[in-house]
Amino acid sequence: MKKLFLLSGIFLVILNSISLLIFDNYSIFNNLLVSTSVLITTVLLFLSANKKNADGYRIALSFIYSFLGIIKIIIAFNSKSNFRENYAIIWILIIVFIEIILLYLIEYMNKHVKN
């Protein structure tokens, strides 16, 4: 399962790079933003799969990270083509911050909450 996350992330980054070559109106900035979003989601999925959490936590985190990853890709794809006054970057950073908090919250709950 861990290798599947890594391979799918690498495949999506390569597919995104190929789409930059095919489509003329797809900017390099949006390409980098989408690729970064895919890589961050891939790393978080890999980290959550490697943790020694309960299976329910891992399954829930994989669904949440996948859903939020799709949201980040949609936001990055539809963002402005420059860095200045780009609110899409702020939204992506907020989502990444929420994902990291979820990872640490699940780890804390797994250590301190006993059945």
Contacts in CASP RR format, 6 or more apart in sequence:
PFRMAT RR
TARGET T0000
AUTHOR 0000-0000-0000
METHOD contacts of the structure
MODEL  1
MKKLFLLSGIFLVILNSISLLIFDNYSIFNNLLVSTSVLITTVLLFLSAN
KKNADGYRIALSFIYSFLGIIKIIIAFNSKSNFRENYAIIWILIIVFIEI
ILLYLIEYMNKHVKN
1 49 0 8 1.000
2 46 0 8 1.000
2 49 0 8 1.000
2 50 0 8 1.000
5 42 0 8 1.000
5 45 0 8 1.000
5 46 0 8 1.000
5 49 0 8 1.000
6 42 0 8 1.000
6 46 0 8 1.000
8 42 0 8 1.000
9 38 0 8 1.000
9 39 0 8 1.000
9 41 0 8 1.000
9 42 0 8 1.000
10 42 0 8 1.000
12 38 0 8 1.000
12 42 0 8 1.000
13 35 0 8 1.000
13 38 0 8 1.000
13 39 0 8 1.000
16 31 0 8 1.000
16 34 0 8 1.000
16 35 0 8 1.000
16 38 0 8 1.000
17 31 0 8 1.000
17 35 0 8 1.000
19 26 0 8 1.000
19 31 0 8 1.000
20 26 0 8 1.000
20 28 0 8 1.000
20 31 0 8 1.000
27 81 0 8 1.000
29 81 0 8 1.000
29 82 0 8 1.000
29 83 0 8 1.000
30 76 0 8 1.000
30 77 0 8 1.000
30 79 0 8 1.000
30 81 0 8 1.000
33 76 0 8 1.000
33 79 0 8 1.000
33 88 0 8 1.000
33 89 0 8 1.000
33 92 0 8 1.000
34 73 0 8 1.000
34 76 0 8 1.000
34 77 0 8 1.000
36 76 0 8 1.000
37 69 0 8 1.000
37 72 0 8 1.000
37 73 0 8 1.000
37 75 0 8 1.000
37 76 0 8 1.000
37 92 0 8 1.000
38 69 0 8 1.000
38 73 0 8 1.000
40 72 0 8 1.000
40 96 0 8 1.000
40 99 0 8 1.000
41 65 0 8 1.000
41 66 0 8 1.000
41 68 0 8 1.000
41 69 0 8 1.000
41 72 0 8 1.000
44 65 0 8 1.000
44 99 0 8 1.000
44 100 0 8 1.000
44 103 0 8 1.000
45 61 0 8 1.000
45 62 0 8 1.000
45 65 0 8 1.000
45 66 0 8 1.000
47 103 0 8 1.000
48 57 0 8 1.000
48 58 0 8 1.000
48 61 0 8 1.000
48 62 0 8 1.000
48 65 0 8 1.000
48 103 0 8 1.000
48 106 0 8 1.000
49 58 0 8 1.000
49 62 0 8 1.000
51 57 0 8 1.000
51 58 0 8 1.000
51 103 0 8 1.000
51 106 0 8 1.000
51 107 0 8 1.000
51 110 0 8 1.000
52 110 0 8 1.000
53 61 0 8 1.000
53 106 0 8 1.000
53 107 0 8 1.000
53 110 0 8 1.000
54 110 0 8 1.000
57 106 0 8 1.000
57 109 0 8 1.000
57 110 0 8 1.000
60 106 0 8 1.000
61 102 0 8 1.000
61 103 0 8 1.000
61 106 0 8 1.000
64 99 0 8 1.000
64 102 0 8 1.000
65 99 0 8 1.000
68 95 0 8 1.000
68 98 0 8 1.000
68 99 0 8 1.000
69 95 0 8 1.000
71 95 0 8 1.000
72 92 0 8 1.000
72 95 0 8 1.000
72 96 0 8 1.000
75 88 0 8 1.000
75 91 0 8 1.000
75 92 0 8 1.000
75 95 0 8 1.000
76 88 0 8 1.000
76 92 0 8 1.000
78 88 0 8 1.000
79 86 0 8 1.000
79 88 0 8 1.000
79 89 0 8 1.000
80 86 0 8 1.000
80 88 0 8 1.000
83 89 0 8 1.000
END
